[in-house]
Amino acid sequence: MRDTQPESAEAKLRRQFPALYITLVSIVIALAIEGLLGRLGELESLGVGAARAVLFAQVGVVLLIASLLWWVSARWVTTIPWPFGFSDGFSMIALLIVFHIVTRSIANDFGHWLLSLGVFGLATSFVYLLNGQRGLRVNGHSGSVRRRHGVAGAAVGAIGLVCTLLAAVGGGAWAPPGQLVLALGIGVATIAFAYLDYRVWRLACAEPERADA
């Protein structure tokens, strides 16, 4: 006889959670980009020479981070989901607030921009480790993959910590050429993390003994 037992509320939530989470991330990114465009619209001048290059580099870093946030979140939540919790809603609100601070500091105060990026990096590291480790445990992944994921999460935290320290020691007072080097370095470090995360995700997906989520 066919089992007609209704689906539990927990099962429904777990099934719909990936789409819900991707929607939340998409809203955060859309609002962040809207804020970025609004900030650029407020600028009377884009500067000249190195100052203009710094502005473009700052905008590029923000766009890169926003794209990476969606790319990483979509991959993980659709393949290795974690149990839905209060932290998921709170983290989205926190990231939106920090994103707003980052965009408002563009072409305003480079030190403030570094500091806000540092806070964003540290917060993102916490969210990445919390959600990823929960998903890996729930889905029965090996300790080796969890350790590799921990390394990737620590890398994000290290980027955030470096940005915070640079802001604290006066990185914002550097001349435009130095600021440009810093901004480009942050972009390169972000791309390196993207590659590291992708490798960890591929290893997790390739494990043959994954539990049925």
C-alpha positions in Angstrom: 0.0 0.0 0.0 1.4 3.4 -0.9 2.4 5.6 2.0 0.3 8.8 2.0 1.7 10.2 5.2 1.8 14.0 4.8 5.2 15.8 4.6 6.3 17.2 7.9 6.8 20.9 8.5 10.5 20.4 9.0 10.8 18.5 5.7 8.9 21.2 3.8 11.2 23.9 5.3 14.3 21.9 4.4 13.1 21.4 0.9 12.3 25.0 0.3 15.2 26.5 2.2 17.7 26.7 -0.7 15.3 28.8 -2.8 14.5 31.0 0.2 18.2 31.5 1.0 19.2 32.3 -2.6 16.3 34.8 -2.7 17.6 36.5 0.5 21.1 36.7 -0.8 19.9 38.1 -4.1 17.9 40.8 -2.3 21.0 41.8 -0.2 23.2 42.0 -3.4 20.5 44.0 -5.3 20.2 46.5 -2.5 24.0 46.8 -2.2 24.4 47.4 -5.9 21.6 50.0 -5.7 23.5 51.7 -2.9 26.7 51.6 -5.0 25.0 53.2 -8.0 23.5 55.8 -5.7 26.9 56.6 -4.2 28.4 57.0 -7.7 25.5 59.3 -8.7 26.4 61.6 -5.7 30.0 62.1 -6.9 30.5 65.4 -8.6 33.8 64.2 -10.1 35.4 60.9 -10.6 38.8 62.4 -10.0 41.9 62.3 -12.3 44.9 60.0 -12.7 45.6 57.7 -9.8 42.6 59.0 -7.8 40.2 57.9 -10.5 42.0 54.5 -10.7 41.4 54.1 -7.0 37.7 54.8 -7.4 37.4 52.3 -10.2 39.3 49.7 -8.1 37.1 50.2 -5.1 34.0 49.8 -7.3 35.5 46.7 -8.9 36.2 45.1 -5.5 32.7 45.7 -4.3 31.2 44.2 -7.5 33.6 41.2 -7.2 32.6 40.6 -3.6 28.9 40.9 -4.4 29.2 38.4 -7.3 31.2 36.0 -5.2 28.7 36.2 -2.3 25.9 35.0 -4.6 28.1 32.4 -6.4 29.3 30.8 -3.2 26.0 30.9 -1.5 24.1 29.4 -4.4 26.5 26.5 -4.9 26.6 25.5 -1.2 23.0 25.9 -0.3 21.6 24.0 -3.3 24.0 21.0 -2.9 25.0 20.9 0.7 22.2 22.7 2.6 22.3 23.3 6.4 19.5 23.4 8.9 17.6 26.7 8.8 18.1 28.8 11.8 17.8 32.3 13.3 21.4 33.0 12.3 20.5 32.9 8.6 18.1 35.8 8.8 20.3 37.8 11.2 23.4 37.3 9.0 21.7 38.6 5.9 20.6 41.8 7.7 24.2 42.2 9.1 25.8 41.7 5.7 23.4 44.2 4.2 24.3 46.8 6.8 28.0 46.3 6.3 27.6 46.4 2.5 25.9 49.7 2.9 28.8 51.1 4.9 31.3 49.8 2.4 29.5 51.5 -0.5 29.0 54.8 1.3 32.8 55.0 2.1 33.8 54.7 -1.6 35.6 57.9 -2.8 35.1 59.4 0.7 37.5 57.9 3.2 39.9 55.2 2.1 40.7 54.2 5.6 37.0 53.9 6.4 36.6 51.8 3.3 39.4 49.5 4.5 37.9 49.2 7.9 34.4 48.4 6.6 35.8 45.8 4.3 37.7 44.3 7.2 34.5 44.0 9.3 32.7 42.6 6.3 35.5 40.0 5.8 35.4 38.9 9.4 31.6 38.7 9.5 31.6 36.8 6.2 34.2 34.3 7.6 31.9 33.6 10.6 28.8 33.1 8.4 30.8 30.9 5.9 32.2 28.7 8.6 28.9 28.4 10.6 26.7 27.5 7.7 29.3 25.4 5.8 30.3 23.3 8.7 26.7 22.7 9.7 25.9 21.6 6.2 28.9 19.3 6.0 28.1 17.6 9.3 24.4 17.2 8.5 25.1 15.7 5.1 27.7 13.3 6.5 30.9 14.6 4.9 34.3 13.6 6.0 36.5 15.4 8.5 39.1 16.0 5.8 36.6 18.1 3.8 35.4 19.9 6.9 39.1 20.8 7.7 39.6 22.1 4.2 36.5 24.2 4.5 37.8 25.5 7.7 41.0 26.7 6.0 38.9 28.5 3.3 36.9 30.2 6.0 40.0 31.2 7.9 41.4 32.7 4.7 38.4 35.0 4.5 38.9 36.0 8.1 42.6 36.7 7.4 41.7 39.0 4.5 39.3 40.9 6.8 41.9 41.1 9.6 44.5 42.4 7.3 42.1 45.1 6.0 41.2 46.1 9.6 44.9 46.3 10.6 45.8 48.4 7.6 43.0 50.8 8.4 44.2 50.9 12.0 47.8 51.8 11.1 46.8 54.6 8.7 46.4 52.8 5.4 43.8 55.4 4.5 46.4 58.1 4.6 48.5 56.6 1.9 48.9 58.4 -1.4 46.5 57.3 -4.3 49.2 55.0 -5.9 49.5 53.1 -2.6 45.7 53.0 -2.2 45.4 51.6 -5.6 47.9 48.8 -4.8 45.9 48.0 -1.6 42.6 47.9 -3.5 44.0 45.6 -6.2 45.6 43.4 -3.6 42.3 42.9 -1.9 40.8 42.0 -5.3 43.5 39.4 -5.9 43.0 37.9 -2.5 39.3 37.7 -3.0 39.8 35.8 -6.3 42.2 33.5 -4.5 39.6 32.7 -1.9 37.0 32.1 -4.7 39.3 29.4 -6.2 40.0 27.9 -2.8 36.3 27.7 -2.0 35.5 26.2 -5.4 38.1 23.4 -4.8 36.6 22.6 -1.4 33.1 22.5 -2.8 34.1 20.2 -5.6 35.8 17.8 -3.1 32.6 17.8 -1.0 30.4 17.1 -4.0 32.7 14.3 -5.1 32.5 12.3 -1.9 30.8 9.0 -2.6 29.4 8.5 0.9 27.3 11.6 1.3 24.2 11.1 3.4 20.9 11.8 1.8 20.0 15.4 2.9 
